[in-house]
Structures are given as structure tokens and as C-alpha cells.
């Protein structure tokens, strides 16, 4: 793995574990096995490196979601597969956790990929739900946009509940609850 890739991957992990403020350039360098000169040769500073890390996390998240939502099956089967996929529930969502970081949210450049990822996720879920509604798989009166926003809110809220309880159970209950609502006409 190249030095820039090691720096980006180290930053991704540290942002997920510690947040932006808790991620120091020194910690990034130590985890990446790179010197200060290498870091500043490839990136102008911590904000530039954090942006690259957040963008890569968002890109990977979108690709993984698209693989599931763009796959075969009914709308409910695809949404269910997405919501039930393997996750590190107690670590939280690597993108969602960034919304609670005031420094990320205060910086328009760092905030942009977070905002865009959630907008994309809501839009993509709404597309799948609209397909299901139009095929008669879901209630004819279903509002795909509002339902997609609800699904994303339940997913992110499930992470919060699980972290607060110290167990993934509340997350799984929230997911099963929203899927039960989708499954009933």
C-alpha cells in the first residue's frame, strides 16, 4: 500500500474511533508508519487528509449500498438485505458518527461528503421504494421520499441506541420494526 493510501486508511480508522478533534496528525503518522515529511508531502494538512479519508469512506459506503439495492429481488427484499447486512453496530456508522463532530459539521468542505452521502442514500432508497410501490409490492399511498428518510433515521438512531445500551440488540429491534412496517400493506 502506498504512503498516501496508508495515511488515508489510518485517518479513516481514527476518525471512526476518535472523531476529528481526537485524531492528531501524530496519531495518523504513527498508525500509518509514515513520517511528518511524508504526510505533508502528500497532503496540505489534517483537513486535507481528513477530507480524503471521509470521501473514501463515503465512496465505499455508496458502492456497498448500491451493490445491495441494485441487486435482484423485490423492493422490500433489497431494503431488508441492506438493513440486515453485517455491520459493526457498536462502533456506529462511520459517516453518521461524523455528524456529531462539531469540527466536521462547521467545515463546509468536510461536511459536504457527509451531507452528499446521506442525500444519496435517501434518494437511492426512495427510488427502490418507488419501484416497489409502482409494482404493487408496497402500499399505493406510500411516500417513497418520506419513507426513505424514516429508514435512514431508524438506521442511524439504531446505532445510537445500541451504543447507549452497550449491545447491538436495540439496533436490531429498530431494523426489524421498520421492516415490519414496510411489510404490512
N, C-alpha and C positions, 0 to 999 in steps of 0.2 A: 504494500500500500504506500502511495506517495506521501510525502510530508504534508502537503495541503489536505489530503484526504484524512490522514491521521489527526490533524488538528480539527478538522470539521467533525469527525466522528467523536472525538474526545469532547468537543464543545456540546454536541448533541446530547451525549450522556450526562454531562454536568448540568446542562440546562434542565434536563428532566429530573435529575436528582436534587439540585440545589437552587434552581432559578437563576435569573440573570445576575442579580446582586451577589449571590453566593458563588458565582463562577468567576474566579480570578484568572487573569492571564497566566499566572504562575501555575495554577492547578491545571489549566489546559495544557500548558507546555509539559508538565510532569506526566500527565496521563498519556499524552501523545508521544512522549520520548523525544521532544523537539526543543531546541534552544530558543531563546528570546529572539535572536537574529533570524532564525528560520521563520518564526511566526510573523515577524514584522516585514520579512521579505515577501511573504505571500499575501498578507492581509494588512490593511492600514491600521488596524487596532481591534480591540474587543468588539465594538459594534459591527464592524465589517465581518468579522469571523462569526459572530452570533447570527447575523443575517444569513450568511451562507449555510449555517447549521439549521436554522429554522426553515429556510427554503428547502433544504434537502429532506428534512423530516416531513414537511408538507407534501412534497412531491411523492415520497414513498407512501405516505398515507393515502393520497389520492389514487395512486396506482393499485394499492391493495384493495381499496374500496371498489374501484372500477372493475377489477377482476371478478369480484363477487356480484356486484349489482348488474354488471353487463353480461353475466353468465346465463345459463339456462334456468328455466323454472318460472313459476308464477311470480307475480309481484310480491306476495306475502312470503313465498319460499326464499326469494332473493333477499328481501329485507331481513327475514329471520336469520338467514345464513350470515349476513353482515353483523347483525346484533349479537349472535351467538358465537362468533368466531373467537379464537383463542386470543386472550388479552392479559396483560399484566395489570389486573384490576387495581391492586393496592398501590401501584405506582402512579395510577391515574393516566389520563390521556396526555401524550407528550405535547400536543398542540393546545388542548384545553387548559392544561396547567399554566401555560404562558399567559392566559387571560387574567390570572390572579397576580401577575408580576407587574407592579406599577411602573417599573422602568421600561418594560417591553411595551406596555399599553401607552405610555407617554411619548414614545419614539415612533413617529409615523412610518419610518422605514421598517422597523422591527414588527410593528403592529400589522402592516399590510399583508404579509403572507398568512398570518393567523386569521385575519378578517376574511381574506380571499378563500382560505381553505374551508372555513365554516359556511360561507356563502355557496361555494361549490357543492359542499356536502348536502346542504338543504335543497339546492336546485336539482342535484342528481337524484336524491331520494324522491323529490316531488315528481320528477319525470317517471320514475318507476311506479310510483303510486298512481299517477295519471293513467299509465298504461293498464294497470290492474283495474282501475275504475272503468276505463273505456272497454275493457274485455269482459266486464261483469264479474270480476273476481272480488271486487270491493264494493261497498255501498255506493249507489249512484250519486248521493249527495256529498260524498267525501270531498273535502277541500285539500288537494294534494300539497299545496304550499304550507298551510297551517298544520297539517298532519306531519309533514317533514320536519317543520320547526319543533313540533312536540317530540318527535322521535329523537332529534339531536339533543333537546333539553333533557329528556329522560336519560339518555345515554350519559351525558355529562353529569347530571345530578346523581346518577347511579354510582359514578366514580367517587363523588363527594361523600355520599352515604357510606360506601364501603370503606373509604379511608377513615372516616369518623368512627366507624364501628370496629375497624381493625380486622374485618373479614369481608370476603367477596360476596357473601350472601345477600346483602341489600341491593347490590348491583344486579345480581341475577334475578331477584324478585322484581326489580323495576323493569328489566328487559322482558321478563315473562308477562308482566302486567300490560305493557304497551302492545306486545304481540297478541295477547288475548283480546284487547280492544280492536285490533285490526282484523282479527279472525271472525269476529261476530258481525253479522250483517246488520 
